[in-house]
Amino acid sequence: MAGFTGKKQKVPMSILEKKEERAGFLFMLPNFIGIIIFVLFPTVCSLLLGFTKWNPMKGLSDMKFAGLDNFAKMATDERFIASLKNNAFYTIIYVPLAICIALLIAGLLNKYVFCKVPIRLMVFMPYISSIVSVAYVWMILYYPNGGPINSVLSALGMSNPPQWLVSTDTSLLGVIIMSIWHDVGYYMIIFLAAMQGISHEIYESASMDGAGGIRSFFKITVPMLGSNILFVSILATINSFKVFDQINILTGGGPGYSTNVLVYCIYHYAFKKQNVGYASAIAVVLFLIIFIISMLQMKLKKKVEV
């Protein structure tokens, strides 16, 4: 063919297409501005403040360069070390339990339960409810003397029910239980949407081969949800390191340091001790922890998808 070079020629954009492209960028501009102002700028400021010693109540003139002193201080700070350990424990318990419960509820709603829509709404309702209201309700439920939970446990024969939020042994566990109850509906919706995308022919073939419902769930449903499970695990991990509201309301970080986590530790030093530099340094460490864990999970997710 005459004039054919074998190369794909670039078709110039028309005036209308250029206008549409500019319009698209203009529509995205407010979002970009918001990200720069409310995400990138505070992140950079927090990173820089991590190398300073500053009490904001005394103005900018009080800001002094501290080098790596704030980061070195963490190695001997009992509150920070306790917060790091508590956050690790919180994540280890919260993430797998929340995922397993969400998977179980999604599997039941996808197959065996009548009135699926009302039940789905009831499970999802706590997630869209105010965390402040939910925390106060759970505070009443956890009341050690005559509270609903301990009353039931006593009626079942437990002589010494847990003291929940007032005991260093059970306070963090109480917060984890409340957090799972609050968040599991969101994870359940993600799993349920993914399950409804699995072809019914696969389950029909499995049933013809003698596979029951439980076996099909573990041999077909769970493996096919591998990428979704890893995605939810990333969300749950990030949420576990962001936990603050329920701890601030239920326990205030106590008793002792038993429910101190990294975000509450940042809040304590920034707003109670007015040590913004040290609080920013802890925020940098928290960012690095979340970033590293998320990157590892993303790499694992890509391997599963391949």
C-alpha positions as CSV (number, residue, x, y, z in Angstrom):
1,M,0.0,0.0,0.0
2,A,1.5,3.3,-1.1
3,G,2.5,5.6,1.7
4,F,2.2,3.0,4.4
5,T,5.1,3.2,6.8
6,G,4.0,0.6,9.3
7,K,3.9,3.2,12.1
8,K,0.9,4.4,14.0
9,Q,0.3,8.0,13.1
10,K,-0.8,10.3,15.8
11,V,-4.1,11.9,15.0
12,P,-4.1,15.6,16.1
13,M,-6.7,16.6,18.6
14,S,-9.6,18.6,17.4
15,I,-10.6,22.0,19.0
16,L,-13.6,20.3,20.7
17,E,-11.4,17.6,22.2
18,K,-8.9,20.1,23.5
19,K,-11.8,22.1,25.1
20,E,-13.1,18.9,26.8
21,E,-9.6,18.0,28.0
22,R,-9.2,21.5,29.6
23,A,-12.7,21.2,31.1
24,G,-11.8,17.9,32.6
25,F,-8.6,19.4,34.2
26,L,-10.6,22.3,35.5
27,F,-13.1,19.9,37.2
28,M,-10.2,18.1,38.8
29,L,-8.4,21.3,39.9
30,P,-10.4,21.8,43.2
31,N,-9.6,18.3,44.2
32,F,-5.9,18.8,43.5
33,I,-5.9,22.1,45.4
34,G,-7.6,20.4,48.4
35,I,-5.0,17.6,48.4
36,I,-2.1,20.1,48.3
37,I,-3.6,22.3,51.1
38,F,-5.0,19.6,53.4
39,V,-2.7,16.6,52.7
40,L,0.7,17.4,51.2
41,F,1.3,20.7,53.0
42,P,0.5,19.4,56.5
43,T,2.6,16.3,55.8
44,V,5.6,18.3,54.8
45,C,5.1,20.6,57.8
46,S,4.8,17.7,60.2
47,L,8.0,16.2,58.8
48,L,9.9,19.5,59.3
49,L,8.5,20.0,62.7
50,G,9.7,16.6,63.7
51,F,13.2,18.0,63.8
52,T,12.3,21.0,66.0
53,K,11.4,21.7,69.6
54,W,8.4,24.0,69.7
55,N,5.7,25.1,72.1
56,P,3.0,26.7,69.8
57,M,1.6,28.6,72.8
58,K,4.8,30.7,72.8
59,G,4.7,31.6,69.1
60,L,7.0,30.9,66.2
61,S,9.9,32.6,68.1
62,D,10.1,29.6,70.4
63,M,10.8,27.2,67.6
64,K,14.3,25.7,67.8
65,F,16.1,23.1,65.7
66,A,16.5,19.9,67.6
67,G,18.1,17.6,65.0
68,L,17.4,13.9,65.7
69,D,16.8,14.5,69.5
70,N,13.0,13.9,69.1
71,F,13.6,10.6,67.4
72,A,16.3,9.5,69.9
73,K,13.9,10.4,72.8
74,M,11.4,7.7,71.7
75,A,13.8,4.9,72.6
76,T,13.4,5.9,76.3
77,D,9.9,7.2,76.3
78,E,7.7,4.8,78.3
79,R,4.5,6.3,76.9
80,F,5.7,5.9,73.3
81,I,7.0,2.4,73.8
82,A,3.7,1.3,75.5
83,S,1.7,3.0,72.6
84,L,3.7,1.1,70.0
85,K,3.2,-2.2,71.8
86,N,-0.5,-1.6,72.3
87,N,-0.9,-0.6,68.6
88,A,0.9,-3.8,67.5
89,F,-1.4,-5.9,69.8
90,Y,-4.5,-4.0,68.6
91,T,-3.6,-4.6,64.9
92,I,-2.7,-8.3,65.4
93,I,-6.1,-9.0,67.1
94,Y,-8.3,-6.5,65.2
95,V,-7.3,-7.2,61.6
96,P,-7.7,-11.0,61.4
97,L,-10.8,-11.1,63.6
98,A,-12.6,-8.3,61.6
99,I,-11.8,-10.0,58.3
100,C,-12.9,-13.4,59.4
101,I,-16.2,-12.2,60.9
102,A,-16.9,-10.0,57.8
103,L,-16.2,-13.0,55.6
104,L,-18.5,-15.2,57.6
105,I,-21.4,-12.7,57.6
106,A,-20.9,-12.0,53.9
107,G,-21.0,-15.8,53.1
108,L,-24.1,-16.3,55.1
109,L,-25.9,-13.3,53.6
110,N,-24.8,-14.3,50.1
111,K,-26.4,-17.8,50.4
112,Y,-28.4,-19.0,53.4
113,V,-30.2,-16.1,55.1
114,F,-33.7,-14.8,54.6
115,C,-34.5,-11.1,54.7
116,K,-31.0,-10.3,53.4
117,V,-31.5,-6.6,52.8
118,P,-32.7,-5.8,56.4
119,I,-30.0,-7.9,58.0
120,R,-27.4,-6.3,55.7
121,L,-28.6,-2.9,56.8
122,M,-28.5,-3.8,60.4
123,V,-24.9,-5.1,60.1
124,F,-23.8,-2.0,58.2
125,M,-25.6,0.5,60.4
126,P,-23.0,0.7,63.2
127,Y,-20.4,1.8,60.6
128,I,-22.4,4.8,59.5
129,S,-23.4,5.7,63.1
130,S,-21.5,8.3,65.1
131,I,-18.5,6.8,66.7
132,V,-19.1,9.1,69.7
133,S,-22.6,7.7,70.2
134,V,-21.4,4.2,69.7
135,A,-18.6,4.6,72.2
136,Y,-20.9,5.9,74.9
137,V,-23.3,3.0,74.4
138,W,-20.5,0.6,74.8
139,M,-19.3,2.4,77.9
140,I,-22.6,1.6,79.5
141,L,-22.5,-2.0,78.2
142,Y,-19.0,-2.4,79.8
143,Y,-20.0,-0.9,83.2
144,P,-18.3,-3.4,85.6
145,N,-20.9,-3.4,88.4
146,G,-24.3,-4.2,87.0
147,G,-23.6,-3.4,83.4
148,P,-25.5,-5.5,80.8
149,I,-22.5,-7.6,79.6
150,N,-21.3,-8.5,83.1
151,S,-24.9,-9.1,84.2
152,V,-25.3,-11.7,81.5
153,L,-21.9,-13.2,82.3
154,S,-22.8,-13.4,86.0
155,A,-26.2,-15.1,85.1
156,L,-24.2,-17.7,83.1
157,G,-22.2,-18.6,86.2
158,M,-19.1,-16.4,85.9
159,S,-18.1,-15.5,89.4
160,N,-15.7,-12.7,88.5
161,P,-16.7,-11.0,85.3
162,P,-14.0,-8.9,83.5
163,Q,-13.7,-5.3,84.7
164,W,-13.3,-4.3,81.1
165,L,-12.4,-0.6,80.7
166,V,-11.2,-0.1,84.3
167,S,-8.7,-3.0,84.3
168,T,-5.3,-2.9,82.6
169,D,-5.8,-6.5,81.6
170,T,-9.0,-6.1,79.6
171,S,-9.3,-2.4,78.7
172,L,-7.6,-2.7,75.3
173,L,-9.5,-5.9,74.5
174,G,-12.7,-4.0,75.2
175,V,-11.8,-1.3,72.8
176,I,-10.9,-3.9,70.1
177,I,-14.3,-5.7,70.5
178,M,-16.1,-2.4,70.1
179,S,-14.0,-1.4,67.1
180,I,-14.7,-4.7,65.3
181,W,-18.4,-4.4,66.0
182,H,-18.3,-0.9,64.5
183,D,-16.2,-1.6,61.4
184,V,-17.2,-5.1,60.4
185,G,-20.2,-4.0,58.4
186,Y,-18.1,-2.0,56.0
187,Y,-15.7,-4.9,55.3
188,M,-18.8,-7.2,55.0
189,I,-20.2,-5.0,52.2
190,I,-16.9,-5.3,50.2
191,F,-16.8,-9.1,50.5
192,L,-20.5,-9.4,49.7
193,A,-20.1,-7.4,46.5
194,A,-17.1,-9.5,45.5
195,M,-19.0,-12.8,46.2
196,Q,-21.9,-11.8,44.1
197,G,-19.5,-11.4,41.2
198,I,-18.5,-15.1,41.3
199,S,-20.2,-17.2,38.7
200,H,-22.9,-19.6,40.0
201,E,-21.7,-22.2,37.5
202,I,-18.6,-22.8,39.5
203,Y,-20.7,-23.6,42.6
204,E,-23.0,-25.9,40.5
205,S,-20.0,-27.8,39.2
206,A,-18.6,-28.2,42.7
207,S,-22.0,-29.4,44.1
208,M,-22.2,-32.0,41.3
209,D,-18.7,-33.2,42.4
210,G,-20.1,-33.6,45.9
211,A,-18.8,-30.4,47.6
212,G,-21.1,-29.1,50.3
213,G,-21.6,-25.5,51.2
214,I,-18.8,-25.2,53.8
215,R,-16.3,-26.9,51.5
216,S,-17.3,-24.7,48.6
217,F,-16.8,-21.7,50.8
218,F,-13.3,-22.6,51.8
219,K,-12.2,-24.1,48.5
220,I,-13.9,-21.8,46.0
221,T,-15.1,-18.6,47.6
222,V,-12.1,-17.7,49.9
223,P,-9.5,-18.4,47.2
224,M,-11.3,-16.4,44.6
225,L,-11.6,-13.5,47.1
226,G,-7.8,-13.5,47.6
227,S,-7.2,-10.0,46.2
228,N,-10.3,-8.6,48.0
229,I,-9.1,-10.1,51.3
230,L,-5.7,-8.4,50.9
231,F,-7.4,-5.1,50.0
232,V,-9.5,-5.3,53.1
233,S,-6.5,-6.2,55.2
234,I,-4.8,-3.0,54.0
235,L,-7.8,-0.9,55.0
236,A,-8.1,-2.7,58.3
237,T,-4.4,-2.3,59.1
238,I,-4.6,1.5,58.3
239,N,-7.8,1.8,60.5
240,S,-6.1,-0.1,63.3
241,F,-3.2,2.5,63.4
242,K,-5.7,5.4,63.1
243,V,-7.8,4.4,66.1
244,F,-8.3,7.4,68.4
245,D,-12.0,8.4,69.0
246,Q,-13.1,5.3,70.9
247,I,-10.0,5.4,73.1
248,N,-10.4,9.1,73.8
249,I,-14.0,8.6,74.9
250,L,-13.9,5.1,76.5
251,T,-10.6,5.2,78.4
252,G,-8.6,8.4,77.8
253,G,-5.6,6.2,77.2
254,G,-5.8,4.5,80.6
255,P,-5.8,2.9,83.0
256,G,-2.1,3.6,83.1
257,Y,-0.7,3.3,79.5
258,S,-2.9,0.2,78.8
259,T,-4.9,1.7,76.0
260,N,-2.4,4.3,74.7
261,V,-1.9,4.0,71.0
262,L,0.3,6.0,68.6
263,V,-2.4,8.5,67.5
264,Y,-3.4,9.1,71.1
265,C,0.2,9.5,72.0
266,I,0.6,12.2,69.3
267,Y,-2.6,13.9,70.7
268,H,-1.2,13.8,74.2
269,Y,2.1,15.4,73.4
270,A,0.7,17.9,70.9
271,F,-2.3,19.2,72.7
272,K,-1.8,18.3,76.4
273,K,2.0,18.9,76.7
274,Q,2.2,21.4,73.8
275,N,5.3,19.6,72.5
276,V,4.5,19.8,68.8
277,G,8.0,18.9,67.7
278,Y,8.0,15.6,69.5
279,A,4.4,14.8,68.5
280,S,5.3,15.5,64.9
281,A,8.3,13.1,65.1
282,I,6.0,10.4,66.4
283,A,3.6,11.2,63.5
284,V,6.5,10.7,61.1
285,V,7.3,7.3,62.7
286,L,3.6,6.3,62.4
287,F,3.5,7.3,58.8
288,L,6.6,5.2,58.0
289,I,5.1,2.2,59.8
290,I,1.8,2.4,57.9
291,F,3.7,3.1,54.6
292,I,6.0,0.1,55.0
293,I,3.1,-2.3,56.0
294,S,0.9,-1.1,53.1
295,M,3.7,-1.5,50.6
296,L,4.3,-5.1,51.7
297,Q,0.6,-5.8,51.5
298,M,0.4,-4.3,48.1
299,K,3.3,-6.4,46.8
300,L,1.6,-9.5,48.2
301,K,-1.7,-8.4,46.6
302,K,0.0,-8.2,43.2
303,K,1.5,-11.6,43.6
304,V,-2.0,-13.0,44.4
305,E,-3.6,-11.3,41.4
306,V,-0.9,-12.7,39.1
